């Protein structure tokens, strides 16, 4: 099969090659680390240096970047850090383990942000693999404030070298809060509790696209990356939109071993995510989650679709109304009836039509639905209440608890 990589490199990259030396012929893993005014970068690199290394060459690409509009505040920091990176690389590089920092980039306009930085690094990783004819090379995304388990590289390498791996993989994580106390500890515990509750609730209703999508916790093959048009340039949420391209194609898997330890610190660098959630917790001392009842209503919709796939599309609006007028109003406005009509006309069987309809109920539409539902009688609820409600459905013997760390332990166990 013809490779998509040359076409991608010709049409979709933003820069000329940024790393000019030729990679080792057995380069198999490239780790991309976006870094904007990041004090913990060397801690992340030290963690990667301590990893057990697979029998293949590895490169780490730190992408130093900052908004052009804030150059006066950031240029000196990043140039100094770049020089420190060069010295660090000279000290630690080996023939099969290379740190290849990219000279600081001032990003223009609205694209300044983590999505753009990830794209720069991932595109450069593709070039590195293309230079040696390796279509199956693996691009890992890590963050500059993370650390990892010593088997991180080995486990990812092993996954992609087993029989029939998916194109991309989401890697399990745990925030390290043991050394924190007070509000800082509660903030990160409740935020991770929210992340895990949301995916656990999706798994409970047998939603096929229930995956964590953290930017610091995924890997993808170079060829598959190019086939899907590369990384987007969103300032936040880039990981969610990128990884769900693969989940909808049944090409996203999970490594259920905890291998990445994201930072538990506060940050205002992105509009949402861990750092922003921690800041908001300090302001409100509360973490909200999506209504479980709204998620269960979404489950009823999935079941109704499968049970009524033979129904003439003209009767769909009436059937949805009987299921829930509020749900019908939202999804009819989203175009569910016309989508069903199209799939009905262009698929060879009811099973194929049903599959297409469930794909149409994508993670993007699920989230849109929950945002709509919160204004129509299904408001967000305290995360502890949400987790307790879900746990009681999963295990009738479960005893209600307000202990956030106990609930997080239960949620972490659910993912094993």
ZAMARGU-4260 file (C-alpha; in steps of 0.2 Angstrom, whole numbers, plus 5000, padded with zeros to 4 digits):
<rodrens>
0) 5000/5000/5000 | 5006/5017/4996 | 5012/5027/5011 | 5002/5043/5016 | 5018/5051/5024
5) 5025/5059/5008 | 5009/5068/5004 | 5006/5073/5022 | 5024/5081/5023 | 5021/5090/5007
10) 5004/5097/5011 | 5001/5098/5030 | 5017/5103/5039 | 5020/5121/5046 | 5039/5122/5045
15) 5053/5116/5035 | 5063/5102/5044 | 5069/5108/5061 | 5081/5094/5065 | 5093/5091/5051
20) 5105/5077/5056 | 5100/5059/5050 | 5092/5048/5063 | 5098/5030/5067 | 5091/5017/5055
25) 5083/5008/5069 | 5073/5023/5076 | 5057/5016/5083 | 5050/5028/5096 | 5050/5047/5096
30) 5043/5056/5112 | 5036/5073/5109 | 5036/5086/5124 | 5028/5103/5121 | 5036/5115/5133
35) 5030/5133/5136 | 5039/5142/5151 | 5041/5125/5159 | 5051/5124/5175 | 5048/5105/5177
40) 5055/5100/5160 | 5072/5093/5166 | 5062/5082/5179 | 5052/5075/5165 | 5068/5071/5155
45) 5076/5063/5170 | 5061/5052/5172 | 5062/5046/5154 | 5081/5043/5156 | 5077/5031/5170
50) 5066/5020/5159 | 5070/5003/5154 | 5074/5004/5136 | 5068/4993/5122 | 5080/4986/5109
55) 5078/5000/5097 | 5083/5018/5095 | 5073/5032/5104 | 5073/5051/5102 | 5065/5064/5113
60) 5060/5080/5105 | 5056/5095/5117 | 5047/5108/5108 | 5051/5125/5116 | 5037/5137/5111
65) 5028/5153/5117 | 5016/5165/5110 | 5024/5179/5099 | 5013/5192/5108 | 5022/5187/5125
70) 5039/5186/5118 | 5046/5200/5129 | 5042/5189/5144 | 5047/5172/5137 | 5061/5174/5125
75) 5075/5175/5137 | 5068/5160/5148 | 5067/5149/5133 | 5084/5153/5125 | 5092/5150/5142
80) 5083/5133/5143 | 5087/5129/5126 | 5106/5131/5130 | 5103/5120/5145 | 5095/5107/5135
85) 5109/5106/5123 | 5121/5104/5138 | 5109/5091/5145 | 5108/5081/5129 | 5127/5082/5127
90) 5129/5074/5144 | 5116/5061/5142 | 5114/5056/5124 | 5119/5039/5119 | 5120/5031/5101
95) 5102/5024/5104 | 5095/5037/5115 | 5095/5055/5109 | 5087/5071/5115 | 5084/5083/5101
100) 5078/5100/5107 | 5070/5112/5094 | 5076/5130/5095 | 5063/5141/5104 | 5048/5145/5092
105) 5038/5161/5094 | 5020/5156/5088 | 5010/5169/5080 | 4992/5173/5083 | 4977/5162/5088
110) 4987/5146/5085 | 4999/5149/5100 | 4995/5135/5111 | 4998/5116/5115 | 4990/5109/5100
115) 5001/5119/5088 | 5016/5114/5098 | 5011/5096/5098 | 5009/5097/5079 | 5026/5104/5077
120) 5034/5090/5087 | 5024/5076/5079 | 5027/5082/5062 | 5045/5082/5065 | 5044/5064/5072
125) 5036/5059/5055 | 5050/5067/5046 | 5063/5057/5056 | 5054/5041/5052 | 5052/5045/5034
130) 5071/5048/5033 | 5074/5030/5037 | 5058/5023/5028 | 5050/5018/5044 | 5031/5019/5042
135) 5027/5010/5058 | 5037/5021/5069 | 5028/5026/5085 | 5026/5044/5091 | 5023/5046/5110
140) 5016/5062/5118 | 5022/5067/5135 | 5021/5083/5144 | 5034/5093/5152 | 5027/5092/5169
145) 5025/5074/5169 | 5035/5059/5176 | 5033/5041/5171 | 5035/5023/5177 | 5052/5015/5173
150) 5043/5003/5161 | 5034/5017/5151 | 5045/5015/5135 | 5046/4996/5136 | 5027/4994/5138
155) 5023/5006/5124 | 5035/4998/5112 | 5029/4980/5117 | 5011/4985/5113 | 5015/4991/5096
160) 5026/4976/5092 | 5012/4963/5097 | 5001/4955/5085 | 4987/4966/5077 | 4990/4982/5087
165) 4978/4997/5085 | 4985/5013/5077 | 4984/5023/5093 | 4984/5019/5111 | 4978/5029/5127
170) 4989/5026/5142 | 4983/5025/5160 | 4989/5038/5172 | 4988/5043/5190 | 4990/5060/5197
175) 5003/5060/5212 | 4995/5068/5226 | 5003/5059/5241 | 5014/5073/5246 | 5000/5086/5244
180) 4989/5092/5258 | 4973/5103/5261 | 4964/5111/5246 | 4979/5106/5234 | 4976/5088/5238
185) 4957/5088/5237 | 4958/5098/5220 | 4968/5085/5211 | 4959/5070/5219 | 4942/5077/5214
190) 4947/5082/5196 | 4954/5064/5193 | 4939/5057/5201 | 4929/5067/5188 | 4939/5061/5173
195) 4937/5043/5179 | 4919/5045/5183 | 4915/5051/5165 | 4924/5037/5156 | 4918/5024/5169
200) 4900/5030/5166 | 4902/5028/5147 | 4909/5011/5149 | 4895/5006/5160 | 4882/5010/5146
205) 4893/5001/5134 | 4898/5016/5124 | 4911/5010/5112 | 4921/5026/5112 | 4925/5027/5131
210) 4943/5032/5131 | 4953/5044/5142 | 4961/5057/5130 | 4975/5066/5140 | 4988/5074/5129
215) 5002/5067/5140 | 4996/5049/5139 | 4995/5043/5121 | 5005/5036/5107 | 5001/5034/5088
220) 5010/5026/5073 | 5017/5039/5061 | 5007/5032/5046 | 4991/5032/5055 | 4995/5050/5061
225) 4997/5056/5043 | 4981/5047/5037 | 4971/5057/5049 | 4978/5073/5044 | 4990/5075/5059
230) 4987/5085/5075 | 4975/5099/5076 | 4980/5117/5082 | 4968/5119/5096 | 4974/5129/5111
235) 4966/5115/5122 | 4956/5099/5120 | 4968/5095/5105 | 4970/5078/5113 | 4951/5074/5114
240) 4948/5079/5096 | 4964/5070/5089 | 4961/5053/5098 | 4943/5051/5095 | 4947/5051/5076
245) 4954/5034/5080 | 4941/5028/5092 | 4927/5031/5079 | 4937/5020/5067 | 4940/5006/5081
250) 4958/5010/5080 | 4961/5016/5098 | 4966/5004/5112 | 4971/5006/5130 | 4986/5002/5140
255) 4978/4998/5156 | 4995/4999/5166 | 4998/5015/5175 | 5013/5022/5166 | 5011/5041/5167
260) 5010/5053/5182 | 5003/5070/5176 | 5007/5085/5187 | 4995/5090/5200 | 4999/5108/5200
265) 4987/5123/5196 | 4990/5132/5179 | 4981/5145/5169 | 4990/5141/5152 | 4975/5133/5144
270) 4956/5136/5145 | 4952/5119/5153 | 4961/5104/5159 | 4970/5099/5175 | 4978/5115/5179
275) 4963/5125/5176 | 4952/5113/5186 | 4964/5115/5201 | 4963/5134/5200 | 4944/5133/5200
280) 4944/5121/5214 | 4953/5134/5225 | 4940/5147/5220 | 4925/5136/5223 | 4931/5121/5233
285) 4920/5110/5223 | 4921/5099/5208 | 4905/5096/5197 | 4902/5081/5185 | 4890/5077/5172
290) 4873/5071/5177 | 4872/5052/5177 | 4854/5052/5173 | 4858/5062/5157 | 4871/5049/5153
295) 4858/5035/5156 | 4846/5044/5144 | 4859/5044/5131 | 4860/5025/5134 | 4842/5023/5131
300) 4844/5032/5114 | 4858/5020/5109 | 4847/5005/5113 | 4832/5013/5105 | 4842/5015/5089
305) 4847/4997/5089 | 4830/4990/5092 | 4822/5001/5079 | 4834/5001/5065 | 4821/4993/5054
310) 4809/5008/5057 | 4805/5019/5042 | 4815/5035/5044 | 4798/5045/5042 | 4793/5037/5059
315) 4809/5042/5068 | 4804/5059/5075 | 4788/5051/5082 | 4798/5037/5090 | 4811/5049/5098
320) 4797/5060/5105 | 4790/5045/5114 | 4807/5041/5121 | 4810/5059/5127 | 4804/5075/5120
325) 4819/5085/5126 | 4831/5072/5119 | 4822/5072/5103 | 4823/5091/5102 | 4841/5090/5104
330) 4846/5076/5092 | 4833/5080/5078 | 4841/5098/5078 | 4858/5089/5077 | 4852/5080/5061
335) 4849/5062/5067 | 4834/5059/5056 | 4843/5064/5040 | 4858/5054/5046 | 4848/5039/5048
340) 4840/5041/5031 | 4857/5043/5023 | 4864/5027/5032 | 4848/5017/5028 | 4850/5021/5009
345) 4869/5018/5008 | 4872/5003/5019 | 4869/4984/5014 | 4862/4978/5030 | 4854/4984/5046
350) 4869/4979/5056 | 4880/4991/5046 | 4867/5005/5047 | 4866/5002/5066 | 4885/5003/5067
355) 4885/5020/5057 | 4872/5027/5068 | 4882/5023/5084 | 4897/5031/5076 | 4886/5046/5072
360) 4883/5047/5091 | 4901/5052/5093 | 4910/5058/5109 | 4908/5076/5102 | 4889/5074/5101
365) 4889/5065/5118 | 4897/5080/5126 | 4886/5092/5117 | 4871/5083/5123 | 4877/5083/5141
370) 4880/5102/5139 | 4863/5104/5132 | 4855/5093/5145 | 4862/5103/5160 | 4851/5117/5155
375) 4836/5107/5153 | 4833/5098/5169 | 4849/5088/5171 | 4861/5099/5179 | 4879/5095/5184
380) 4880/5086/5201 | 4894/5085/5214 | 4907/5073/5209 | 4905/5062/5224 | 4887/5061/5222
385) 4890/5056/5203 | 4902/5042/5208 | 4891/5035/5222 | 4877/5034/5210 | 4887/5025/5197
390) 4895/5013/5210 | 4878/5009/5217 | 4872/5004/5199 | 4888/4994/5196 | 4888/4985/5214
395) 4872/4985/5224 | 4882/4981/5239 | 4892/4997/5238 | 4891/5008/5253 | 4889/5027/5250
400) 4905/5037/5254 | 4910/5055/5255 | 4928/5050/5256 | 4935/5057/5239 | 4951/5047/5240
405) 4942/5031/5244 | 4931/5034/5229 | 4946/5038/5218 | 4953/5021/5223 | 4937/5013/5218
410) 4937/5022/5201 | 4955/5018/5198 | 4952/4999/5201 | 4938/5000/5189 | 4950/5004/5175
415) 4961/4988/5179
</rodrens>
